[in-house]
Amino acid sequence: MKLEKIGFYTLSDDRCKNASANSPIWRAEVLLTDRCNFKCPYCRGIKSEIQNDLPLDKAIEILTYLFQENIKNIRFSGGEPTLYKSLHDLVALCTWNNVSRIAISTNGSAILPYYKELINLGVSDFSISLDACCASTANIMAGKQGYYNTIINNIRELAKLTYVTVGIVFDEKNISQLNGVIQLANDLGVSDIRIIPSAQYNQEAILTKLQFDFINKFPILKYRLDNHNSGINIRGLTSIDNKTCPLVLDDIAIAGNYHYPCIIYLREQGDPIGNLSHLSEIREQRQWWYLTHNCYKDKICRNNCLDVCRTYNNKYEEFRKDNNNS
């Protein structure tokens, strides 16, 4: 399977073949704040050293570095990034510096005009949490009441304007509604649907019961369900997977004064690869982590590495072996 067929626009065979410490940075996720107006029960929070808002001058310094590295795609997340007062300024800065895709991960609770302003400034991708298909369960999954109708309306209206995916985190509290949530997402007109078990739950047997006549519309959903039906889980490494992570060579997660292997590793309380005191050393530090870190021996990676990352890393190893044999 070509990486392009998975549905994540940041992935391609060409990127995979050419990834190195000197290639452009294809994707960066910048965590702007740990503050959130929801209290989702599956959210672990983040370590104390990366809590609070990212200072604006630090955010600009980080983005300036990424621009110099020819960054292709930037995602702003949190916490809830719409609570960060300078989000509009950072989006505009990315647009002025010709970033190809600017994404926002949000719980969808802000007012619709706010999101439309972000689109006007250059945002072309929203990933919105949708963990229930009724208000009562949505209140439980958000740890907050009163936002369900706002989120549903925002998804429906934003999907008419730009690329919108919904992220469905499932566990024992909402697993019985998974079919209904996927049907709802389809009815709302989203571009794709990302399902994932919470790290605490991490069970997937129920996915064999998911059958939809519209699945071919959603490459990421189809990829996940096809994997599951082939015995491949969404989370976790097996002993036959690539035990290194070449994805870190040109993909970066940033929070506070640190850079991490990925956003999953950050959220699961993993240690950073390095700090941001010397930005010129970031690529070298990430290459060293790739060369020396055994992901299968790392409990966070072994239990949580996502299927799409495994696919990319395994394909990278295939390309590397082909090149060595040619």
C-alpha positions as CSV (number, residue, x, y, z in Angstrom):
1,M,0.0,0.0,0.0
2,K,1.3,3.5,-0.9
3,L,1.3,5.7,2.1
4,E,-0.8,8.3,0.2
5,K,-3.7,5.8,0.3
6,I,-3.9,5.9,4.1
7,G,-5.5,9.3,4.1
8,F,-3.1,11.4,6.2
9,Y,-2.0,14.2,3.9
10,T,1.4,14.5,5.7
11,L,2.4,10.9,4.5
12,S,3.8,9.9,1.2
13,D,6.1,7.3,-0.2
14,D,8.3,10.1,-1.5
15,R,8.7,11.6,1.9
16,C,9.4,8.2,3.4
17,K,12.2,7.5,0.9
18,N,13.9,10.9,1.5
19,A,13.5,11.5,5.2
20,S,16.7,12.5,7.0
21,A,18.1,15.0,9.4
22,N,18.5,17.3,6.4
23,S,15.1,17.0,4.7
24,P,12.4,19.5,5.3
25,I,10.4,19.1,8.5
26,W,7.1,17.7,7.2
27,R,5.1,18.1,10.3
28,A,5.2,19.8,13.6
29,E,2.7,19.7,16.4
30,V,3.0,22.7,18.8
31,L,1.2,22.4,22.2
32,L,0.2,26.0,23.0
33,T,-1.4,25.5,26.4
34,D,-2.3,22.9,28.9
35,R,-5.5,24.8,29.8
36,C,-8.8,23.2,28.8
37,N,-12.4,23.9,29.5
38,F,-13.2,20.1,29.4
39,K,-12.1,17.4,31.8
40,C,-12.1,14.3,29.6
41,P,-11.7,11.2,31.8
42,Y,-9.2,9.6,29.4
43,C,-6.9,12.7,29.3
44,R,-3.8,12.1,31.3
45,G,-2.7,15.8,31.3
46,I,0.9,16.7,30.8
47,K,4.0,16.9,33.0
48,S,4.4,20.0,35.2
49,E,7.4,21.3,33.4
50,I,5.4,21.8,30.2
51,Q,2.2,23.1,31.7
52,N,0.9,26.7,31.4
53,D,0.7,28.8,28.2
54,L,3.7,28.8,25.8
55,P,5.0,32.3,26.0
56,L,4.3,34.2,22.7
57,D,7.9,35.2,22.2
58,K,8.9,31.5,22.6
59,A,6.2,30.4,20.2
60,I,7.4,32.9,17.6
61,E,11.0,31.7,18.1
62,I,10.0,28.1,17.6
63,L,7.9,28.9,14.5
64,T,10.8,31.0,13.0
65,Y,13.1,28.0,13.4
66,L,10.5,25.7,11.7
67,F,10.1,28.1,8.8
68,Q,13.9,28.0,8.3
69,E,13.6,24.2,8.2
70,N,11.0,24.5,5.4
71,I,8.1,23.2,7.5
72,K,5.3,21.8,5.4
73,N,2.5,21.2,8.0
74,I,1.9,22.7,11.4
75,R,-0.7,21.6,13.9
76,F,-1.6,23.7,17.0
77,S,-3.0,21.7,20.0
78,G,-3.3,21.8,23.7
79,G,-5.1,21.6,26.2
80,E,-7.6,23.5,24.1
81,P,-5.7,25.8,21.7
82,T,-8.6,28.2,21.2
83,L,-8.0,29.3,24.8
84,Y,-4.6,30.6,23.8
85,K,-5.1,34.3,23.2
86,S,-2.5,34.7,20.5
87,L,-3.6,31.7,18.3
88,H,-4.8,34.1,15.5
89,D,-1.4,35.8,15.4
90,L,0.4,32.5,15.2
91,V,-1.8,31.2,12.4
92,A,-1.3,34.5,10.5
93,L,2.4,34.1,10.9
94,C,2.4,30.6,9.4
95,T,0.3,31.9,6.5
96,W,2.8,34.7,5.8
97,N,5.6,32.2,5.8
98,N,3.9,29.9,3.3
99,V,3.2,26.9,5.5
100,S,1.3,24.5,3.2
101,R,-1.3,23.2,5.8
102,I,-2.2,24.8,9.1
103,A,-4.2,22.6,11.4
104,I,-6.0,23.0,14.7
105,S,-6.9,20.2,17.2
106,T,-9.9,21.3,19.2
107,N,-12.7,20.1,21.3
108,G,-15.0,22.2,19.1
109,S,-16.5,24.3,21.9
110,A,-15.6,27.7,20.7
111,I,-18.1,29.9,18.9
112,L,-18.5,29.3,15.2
113,P,-17.3,32.9,14.2
114,Y,-14.0,32.2,16.0
115,Y,-13.3,29.2,13.9
116,K,-14.3,31.0,10.7
117,E,-11.8,33.8,11.6
118,L,-9.1,31.1,11.8
119,I,-10.1,29.8,8.3
120,N,-9.8,33.3,6.9
121,L,-6.4,33.6,8.4
122,G,-5.2,30.4,6.8
123,V,-6.3,27.3,8.8
124,S,-7.2,24.5,6.4
125,D,-7.6,21.6,8.8
126,F,-9.7,21.1,12.0
127,S,-9.6,17.9,14.0
128,I,-12.5,18.0,16.4
129,S,-13.3,15.6,19.2
130,L,-16.6,13.7,18.8
131,D,-16.9,11.0,21.4
132,A,-20.6,10.5,21.6
133,C,-23.8,10.6,19.6
134,C,-26.1,11.9,22.4
135,A,-25.7,14.7,24.9
136,S,-25.8,12.6,28.0
137,T,-22.8,10.5,27.0
138,A,-21.0,13.6,25.5
139,N,-21.2,15.2,28.9
140,I,-19.6,12.2,30.5
141,M,-16.8,12.0,27.9
142,A,-16.1,15.7,28.1
143,G,-16.4,15.9,31.9
144,K,-18.5,19.0,31.1
145,Q,-22.1,19.7,30.4
146,G,-23.8,22.0,27.9
147,Y,-21.5,21.9,24.8
148,Y,-22.9,19.0,22.7
149,N,-25.1,21.0,20.4
150,T,-22.4,23.7,19.9
151,I,-19.9,21.0,18.9
152,I,-22.3,19.3,16.5
153,N,-23.2,22.5,14.8
154,N,-19.6,23.6,14.5
155,I,-18.6,20.3,12.9
156,R,-21.5,20.5,10.4
157,E,-20.8,24.1,9.4
158,L,-17.0,23.9,9.3
159,A,-17.2,20.7,7.2
160,K,-18.9,22.9,4.5
161,L,-15.9,25.2,4.5
162,T,-12.7,23.2,4.9
163,Y,-11.1,19.8,5.7
164,V,-12.6,18.5,9.0
165,T,-11.9,15.2,10.6
166,V,-13.4,14.0,13.9
167,G,-11.4,12.0,16.4
168,I,-13.4,9.4,18.3
169,V,-11.7,8.2,21.5
170,F,-13.6,5.1,22.8
171,D,-13.6,3.3,26.1
172,E,-16.0,1.4,28.3
173,K,-18.1,4.6,28.7
174,N,-19.0,5.1,25.1
175,I,-18.0,1.9,23.2
176,S,-21.7,0.9,22.9
177,Q,-22.3,4.1,20.8
178,L,-19.3,3.8,18.5
179,N,-21.5,2.8,15.5
180,G,-23.8,5.7,16.2
181,V,-21.0,8.2,16.5
182,I,-19.5,7.1,13.2
183,Q,-22.9,7.3,11.5
184,L,-23.3,10.8,13.0
185,A,-19.9,11.9,11.7
186,N,-20.9,10.8,8.2
187,D,-24.2,12.7,8.4
188,L,-22.3,15.8,9.5
189,G,-20.3,15.8,6.3
190,V,-16.8,15.3,7.7
191,S,-13.8,14.6,5.5
192,D,-12.6,11.6,7.6
193,I,-13.1,9.7,10.8
194,R,-10.3,8.7,13.2
195,I,-11.2,6.1,15.8
196,I,-8.8,5.2,18.6
197,P,-9.1,3.4,22.0
198,S,-8.0,5.4,25.0
199,A,-4.6,4.4,26.3
200,Q,-6.2,3.1,29.5
201,Y,-8.8,1.0,27.7
202,N,-6.9,-0.1,24.6
203,Q,-9.3,-2.9,23.5
204,E,-10.5,-3.3,20.0
205,A,-12.5,-6.5,19.6
206,I,-15.7,-4.5,19.1
207,L,-14.4,-3.1,15.8
208,T,-15.1,-6.3,14.0
209,K,-18.8,-5.4,14.4
210,L,-18.5,-2.1,12.5
211,Q,-20.0,-2.3,9.0
212,F,-20.8,0.8,6.9
213,D,-21.7,1.2,3.3
214,F,-20.0,4.5,3.2
215,I,-16.6,3.4,4.5
216,N,-14.8,4.0,1.2
217,K,-15.5,7.7,1.6
218,F,-13.1,7.8,4.6
219,P,-9.6,6.5,3.9
220,I,-8.4,6.8,7.5
221,L,-11.4,4.9,8.9
222,K,-11.1,2.3,6.2
223,Y,-7.4,1.9,6.9
224,R,-8.0,1.4,10.6
225,L,-10.9,-1.1,10.1
226,D,-9.0,-3.0,7.4
227,N,-6.0,-3.3,9.7
228,H,-8.1,-4.5,12.6
229,N,-9.8,-7.1,10.4
230,S,-6.3,-8.3,9.5
231,G,-5.4,-8.7,13.1
232,I,-3.5,-5.4,13.4
233,N,-4.3,-3.2,16.4
234,I,-4.5,0.6,16.3
235,R,-2.1,0.9,19.2
236,G,1.1,-1.0,19.9
237,L,4.2,-2.5,18.3
238,T,4.8,-6.2,17.6
239,S,8.1,-8.0,17.6
240,I,8.2,-7.9,13.8
241,D,7.8,-4.2,13.5
242,N,10.6,-1.8,12.9
243,K,12.1,-1.1,16.3
244,T,13.4,2.3,15.4
245,C,11.3,5.4,14.6
246,P,12.5,7.2,11.5
247,L,9.4,9.3,11.7
248,V,11.2,11.5,14.3
249,L,13.7,12.6,11.6
250,D,11.2,15.1,10.0
251,D,8.2,15.1,12.4
252,I,8.3,16.9,15.7
253,A,6.2,17.5,18.8
254,I,6.9,20.6,20.9
255,A,5.7,21.6,24.3
256,G,7.2,24.1,26.7
257,N,10.9,24.2,26.2
258,Y,11.2,20.7,24.9
259,H,10.8,18.5,21.8
260,Y,9.4,15.0,21.9
261,P,9.3,12.0,19.6
262,C,5.6,12.5,19.0
263,I,2.5,13.9,20.6
264,I,1.5,10.4,21.9
265,Y,4.8,10.0,23.7
266,L,4.4,13.5,25.2
267,R,0.9,12.8,26.4
268,E,1.9,9.4,27.9
269,Q,4.4,11.2,30.1
270,G,7.5,10.2,28.2
271,D,10.8,12.1,28.4
272,P,11.7,14.7,25.8
273,I,14.4,14.1,23.2
274,G,16.0,17.4,24.1
275,N,15.3,21.0,25.1
276,L,14.9,24.0,22.8
277,S,17.8,26.0,24.3
278,H,19.9,25.5,21.1
279,L,17.4,25.2,18.2
280,S,20.2,24.4,15.7
281,E,20.8,21.1,17.5
282,I,17.3,19.8,17.3
283,R,17.7,17.8,14.1
284,E,20.9,16.2,15.3
285,Q,19.3,15.2,18.6
286,R,16.3,13.7,16.8
287,Q,18.6,11.7,14.5
288,W,20.5,10.4,17.5
289,W,17.3,9.3,19.1
290,Y,16.3,7.5,15.9
291,L,19.7,5.7,15.7
292,T,19.9,4.7,19.4
293,H,16.4,4.3,20.7
294,N,14.8,0.8,20.7
295,C,11.1,1.5,20.6
296,Y,10.1,-2.1,21.3
297,K,11.9,-1.9,24.6
298,D,10.2,1.4,25.4
299,K,6.9,0.6,27.2
300,I,5.3,3.8,25.9
301,C,6.1,3.0,22.3
302,R,5.4,-0.7,22.6
303,N,1.9,-0.1,24.0
304,N,0.9,3.1,22.2
305,C,2.6,3.5,18.8
306,L,-0.2,4.2,16.4
307,D,-0.8,2.0,13.3
308,V,-0.1,4.8,10.9
309,C,3.3,5.4,12.5
310,R,4.1,1.7,12.4
311,T,3.2,1.6,8.7
312,Y,5.4,4.5,7.9
313,N,8.4,3.3,10.0
314,N,8.1,-0.2,8.5
315,K,8.0,1.2,5.0
316,Y,11.0,3.4,5.7
317,E,13.0,0.2,6.7
318,E,11.9,-1.5,3.5
319,F,13.1,1.4,1.4
320,R,16.3,1.5,3.3
321,K,17.0,-2.2,2.7
322,D,16.1,-1.9,-1.0
323,N,18.6,1.0,-1.3
324,N,21.3,-1.0,0.4
325,N,20.7,-4.0,-1.9
326,S,20.7,-2.0,-5.1
